[in-house]
Amino acid sequence: MASGHDFDPKILGFLCNWCCYAGADLAGVSRYQYAPNIRIIRLMCSGRVDPAFVIRAFFNGHDGVFIGGCWLGECHYVTEGNYDAMSMMHLTKKLLKYIGVNPNRLRLEWVSASEGIRFAEVMNSFTDELKSMGHIGESEGQDQHMLKIKLEAAGKMIPYLKLVEREKLRVRFKTEEEYDEYFNSEDVNHVFHELIADKLVMSEILLLMARGALSNGEISEALALSPSDVSKHMGNCLSEGLVRYDPAKKNYVLA
Ligand code: FES
């Protein structure tokens, strides 16, 4: 497994133009030393980062995704997009956790235009953390094929995730601690589990079946699900007309 100091993690960074991007620029101009592992995409606000961007970055083989925004209260837009970025970050981390990807591979930080040294420190710290984790998938014990299926399934859930966020989980607090507490609360975990988790697993199963018919046992083994959980999900897939059961072969095929 590639991990430790011999491993160079690939990081994709989404930086707000007004603060973190300028901070990164200042770090470069000031010649502060930081790990050169990040590839930067400049956005006008951290609130513009869509969960789909994050999932796609991991799907494309990045080991970490970094989002850099203005400090709270300093966003340049009346909508204060950095608060939206916090909600997005929490929900995307939950999605990553559900598909078995270490959520710490996604990091959100505030860096102002004058904080070149802070940008360098944050980059070094994130790079070190990713080095200790190793390549995406490897340290999570997932082979690349299954990892891609899970990330693709997560990507398919994004429109639904955004709908759930808008209808059930939209909040506006003042501090990071309040966001942490809310998104780690029993209530939010319950909503996420009830509305997202089952659909996510069904999506994984359907993507797995795109390669051919599968039995209950094969699905159970591939996705590390109990046979009873597989039966429950296959029952849902059958009732929604997504799969057919072949009693002669005792397996399922896509409808
Ligand atoms: Fe920088 Fe909104 S303008 S986070």
Residues whose N, C-alpha, C, O or C-beta is under 5 A from the ligand:
A	BS01	FES	C16 W18 C19 M44 C45 S46 G69 C70 C75 H76 Y77 G81 N82
